[in-house]
Amino acid sequence: MNIVIIVLQILLALFFFMTGSKIATGKMAEEFRRFGFPSFFNLLTGSIELIGALGMLIGIWFPIVAIIAGLLIFGTMLVAALTLIFIAKDPIKKSVPAMILCILSIVVTLYNILA
């Protein structure tokens, strides 16, 4: 099981490095405007995702870091899913990717807590 969690942490890290840098550089600014968020949310959200990605990688060797990163990503993706549903009024199916990432991050967190 350990190798599965390590692979999951690497995949989450790669995903959040890509999306976090995209968000932090303002390439998704229009989406944040659609939600009614101020422009600094781009940098804030992107930074949180980049920190979570780095934490996932460091967490391979230091489980406490994976726990913190997992909780950080979980919270971010939960807010993302709820934003899509309740603020943007998008169909629930649009929030499925955020919900999946939410679940995967909590799997990493729980594994590292219980290991």
Secondary structure, DSSP 8 states (H G I E B T S, - for coil): -HHHHHHHHHHHHHHHHHHHHHHHTTTTHHHHHHHT--THHHHHHHHHHHHHHHHHHHTTT-HHHHHHHHHHHHHHHHHHHHIIIIIS---GGGGHHHHHHHHHHHHHHHHHHH-
